[in-house]
Amino acid sequence: MENAEVLNNVDYAYVEGSSSSSSSSSSVDENEIYSVYFKGLVREEKANDSEMGGVGIGIGVVICDSMKHMIFESSKAMKSRGDTCRLEARLEALIEGLTGAKQLGIRRLRFFCKSRKLYNYLIDDENAEEGLNMETAEELRMIPTIGRVKSLRAQFEECSPSLVRKDDAEFGRRADNLARKAKFPQVSCPEVISKETCEICMEDTDVVNMLSVHNCTHRCCSSCAKKHIEVKLREGTLPKCPQDGCHSDIKIDKCINVLSPELVEVLNQRVKEAKIPVLDRIYCPHPRCSNLMSKTEVLNYSKSRSNNTENGYGICFKCHGPFCINCKVPWHNEMTCSDYKELHPYSCIEDEMLSSLAKRNSWQQCIKCSHMIELDVGCYHIICRCHMT
């Protein structure tokens, strides 16, 4: 590991840290490819209103073998200059991980990047420095740190970058937690505010205002999460992780604090809809209810609660009002479905207005889920949100 004097030359100095290892260098397999997970967070320290605070880096590192057994972990804090950027923090965490791997006697490894931008910088070791645009002061400052990474990588037989995958989520989260828990020296009346960069808007945000997505390591600020969820709910779909290419579900309990009660209710409805097949969904037609149910469950429930054996007779779970499953209207006594539809082409005035509007705008109704579909631009091949083409 580089000494403090060398680190001071690049405006960094270790101030406190801890590491643990469950393996010694003698037990390391020279032919095995080990995995290194790392995280660097820029953190702002505030002493009090009368004192100037400082900026530090929280570092977390986890190393595991090919059998997913953790053999090393490290949590360290570093003092840094005030203009340290998030990529520099991550590079310092990577340096800590490579140094730890070297001390363990590891010869072959793969280090996992959570940031695609950092991965793009390091994917080509020979041209890592050329990968920077060299247009900003931030990128120019990174050149020495990139050089240190390059020098360390050259000391291994194999040392290649990879993006964090879904099955690496456990170790990615562990590195994140170690970085957040890195302890800085206490000052009088300390108030430590941890910052993290949102991968969506690229803004530095307080860690407490970051949202973690279930089953993946991706995080974004509460503002981006709220906008993403609102858009998806407006489209009538169930929101997934906002990170490009990730399809992990967003759990309600993870975002309940950033959404309005109305949006939480809509999200609950979307989750419930997703659990029922499109052709099996049915809503209670009574105006003050509109409860979503499964047609199969309604039929079974109705048989257990009533002696009415007429075709299509159903009872709502919530309001217990009888209705016709076929016509989707309150139950029509002593009248067949065809007779009722002849007398009442539209179940309510709103349906009549929608039908008139659809004709004027040439909207079509999906034959599977019955939702209205509008062709805005492009060809006539349309895919409904229920995936019917």
N, C-alpha and C positions, 0 to 999 in steps of 0.2 A: 504494500500500500504506500502511496506517496506520502512523504512527511509534510508537516504543517508548513514548513518554509516554502516548499515547492507550491503548495496550494495557495499560500498567500501571494505568490507571484501572479496568480490568476484571480486574485480577489476572493478566494475562498479559504476558510479555515474550519476544521472540525472542532466543535465545541462540546459535544456530548454524544454518546451513542452506545448501542448495545447490540450484540450479535450472539447467536447460538448455533451450534452445529451438532447434529446427531451422528456424524460420521467423521472419521479421521482420514488423512490423505492415504494411509495404507490400505483403506478399504475401498478406495475409488477404483473403478474398473477403467483402465486406460482406453479400452475400445468402445466403451459405452458413450452414447450421446446424451448429455444432461441438458436440462431445461432451466433457463434463468428468467425469472419474472421480476420486473422492477417498476418502481413508481417514484417520481419526484414531484413534490408539490411546493409551489412558492407560497410562503406564509409571511404575513405581516404581524409584527409584534408591537403592541402599544403599551407603554409603561403607564403613563397617565397624561392628563391634559398639559402639564407643564414640562414634560420630558419628550425628547424625540424618540420615537420608536426605531425599530430596525426591521430588516427583511432577512428571512432565513429560508432554508430549504429543508423540507422533511423528506427523508429517503426511506424507502422500504424495498427489501430484496428477499426473494425466495428462490432457492435452488432445489430441484428434485431430480430423481433418477428416472429411467425409462418406465419404471413400474409405478410412477406417480407417488413415490415415497419422498417426503421432504427431508433433505439432509442438511440444509443450512437456511437460516433466516437472519436478517439484519434490519435494525431500525435506528437511524441516525439523524442528527440535526446538524446543519451547517449554516454558519453565518455567511451572508453574501452581500453584494452591493445592492443598491436600491433599484437598479434597472435590470435585474435578472429576469429573464423571460421563462416561460413554461418549458420550452424545448431544452434550454440550458439545464434546468432542474432535472429533466428526464435523462439528459446525457450524464449528469453527475451521478444519478441513480444507477445508470448502466455501468459507469466506471466502477462504482462500488460493487456491483454484481460480478463484473469480470475479475476484479481484484480478489473477491472472495473465492471465485472458482479457481483462480490461479493458486491461491493459498491451499486449497483442498487437493491440489494435484490433478485437477481435471484437464484433459487434453482436448476433448471434443465436446462442443456444446451448441445449443441453439438458444438465442435470447428472443423473448417475445415482446413485441412493441404493441402497445394499445393505441398509439397515435399513428395513423397512416402517413402523416407528413414526416414524422421521424423515421418511419420504416422506409419511405422513399429516399430519404437522405442516406440511409445506411445499407440499402439493399446491394449497392455496388460499392464494395470497399475501396476499390482503386480510385473511384471518381466521387467519393463522398463529399469532399470539399467543393468539387465542381458542381455538385447538385444544388448548392445554394445559389440564389440569384445574385448575391453580392450587391444588392441595391439598397439595403437598409442597414442601419447601425446595429440592429439586433442580430442580423445574420453575420455581419463582419465579426462581432464579438464571439460568435460560436466557433470560429475557425480553430482557435487553440484547443478548445474542448473536443472538437471533432478529431483533431490530431492526436489527442491523448487516447481517445477511443480506438483510433486506427492502430496506434502503437501497441495497445493492449491486445487487440484482436490478432495481431501478427504473432503473438507469443503462443497461440493455440494451433493445433493441427487442423482443427475445423471450428469455425466460429461464425455462424450465419444468422441473419435476422429472420423473424417470421411474425406474422400478425397474430394477435391473441384470438384463439378459436373458442367456440362455445364450450367445448369440453375442458378448456383451460380456465373456466370462470372461477373455480375455487381458488386457484393459486393467484390469479389476477386480483381477486378481491382481498386475498391475504396480504399481498404487496401493498395495495391501496391502504389497508388498515394500518399496516406498519408505518407507512409514510405519514399518515395523519397523527399517529400516536408518538412520533418522534419528539423527545423532550428537549426543550431549550432551557438554558439557565434562568432561574427565577429572578425577577427584578421587583422593586417595590411596587405594590398594587398592580400586578401584571394583568393584562387582558390580551390574550393571544387570539388573533383572528386568522383562521386558516382560509386560504384562497385556493380555488381550483378553476381551471379554464374549461368553460363549456365547449364541447366539441361541435356544437351546432352554430352558436353565434360568435364563438371565439372570444368571449368576454370573460374576464376574471371575476368570479363570483364567490361569495362566502360559502364554505363547505356546507353549512347548515341549510343553504338554499339550493342545494343540488339534489336532483332526484335520481335514485338508482332504479334501473329496470330489472324486473325479476328474471332470473335464469340467464343473465348475461352480465358482463362487466361494464357495460356502457352507462354513462351518467350524463345528464344535461341539466341546465339551470331550470328552476321552476317556471320561469317566464316562457322559455322555449317549449317545455313540456305542456304547459297549458294551451299555447297556440296550436301545437301539433294535435293534441287531443280534441280541441274544439273543431278543427278543420275536418278530422276524420269522422267525428260524430255528425257533423253537418252533411258529410257525404253519405252517411248511413252505414258506415263500416266500423268495425271494432279496431281501435287504435293499437298499433304495434310499436315496438321500439323505434324511436325517430332516427337512429343511426342507419345510414344507408346500407342496405343489404342484410340487415338484421331483422328477424321475424319473431323475436321474443314477445310474449304477451305483456301488456302493461297491467299490473294488478291494481285493483281499486284502492286497496289499503295503502299503496305506495303514493298515490296522487290525491288522496281525499283532502289534504290540507291546501292544495294549490287550486282546486276547482270549486266553483260555486255550488251550492246545494242542488240547483237545477241541473247543472252538468253532471254531477254525481248520479242523480236520478236517471238521466239519459244514458250514462255509461252503464249503470246497473241493468237498464233495459236492453242495451246492446249485448251485454254479456249473457243475459238470459235468452235473448233471441238466438245467439250463436250456438247455444246448447240444444236448440230444437231444429230439426231439419226443416227446410223451407216449406215443403209440401205438407208438413205436419203442424205448422203454426196456425193458430186461430186466436182471435181477439174477441173478448166479450162485447157484443153489440150494444149493450145498455150504455147510454151516454155518460153516466156518472161512474162507470167502472173501467171498461176497455182493458181488462186484465189479459195478459198474454198467457196462453196455455197450449198444451200439446193436444191435438185432436184425439189421439189414441187414449190419452189419460182422461180426457173429457168424457169419452164414451164409456169407459170403465167406471168413472165416478158417477155418471148419470144412472147407469144400471143399478148401482148400489144404493142410490138415494131415491129412486122413483120407479114406479111400476109401469110408466109410459114406455111402450115398446115401439112407438112410431119411428119411422126412418128419419134420422137426422136430429132427433131430440137430444138436447144437451143442457147441462146445468153448470153455471159458472162456479169455480172454486171459491171466488172471493165474495161476490154479491149474492150468490145462490139463485140468480135470476135464470129462468128457462129461456133457451134460444134455439134457433135452427142452425145446425152446423153447416148445412148445405147452402142456405140463403144468407147466412151470417146476419140475421136480424132477430129481434125478440120473437119468441115462439108464436106461430100463427095457428091458433086452434081451429080444428075442423076445416083445414084448407091445405091442399097439396102445394108443394113448392112451385110447380108450374102455374097454378092458379094465382098464387101470391105474386109471382113475378109479372104476370100479365096485368094485375091490378096495380102493382107498385113497381114499375121499371127501375126506379131508384129508391134505395132504402131510406135516403134522407135528402134534403135539399142540397147539402154540400156535394153529394155524389152527382147530382144532376148538373151542378155548376162545374164540377171537375170534368165531366163528360163533354160538356159544351166547350170548355176551354181546350180540351185535348183535340177535339175536332178542328177547331180554328187554327191550332198550332201544329197539326199533323203529328201529334204524339201517339206513340204505340204503347200497348199494354203487354208486359212480359207474360207469356203463356204459362210460366212456371210459378212466379211469385206475385203476379198481378200488379207490380209496380209500374208506374208510367215511365216511359223512356223517351228522351228527346235527342234527336240527331242535331248536333251543333255544327260540326265541320267534319270533313273526311268522307270515307266511303260508307256504304250502307251496311257494312258488317258491324253489328253492335253487340257488345257483351254487357249483360245486365250485372248489377252488383251481386246477384245470386249466382253468377258465373254461367247463366244460360245464354247461349249465342243465338 
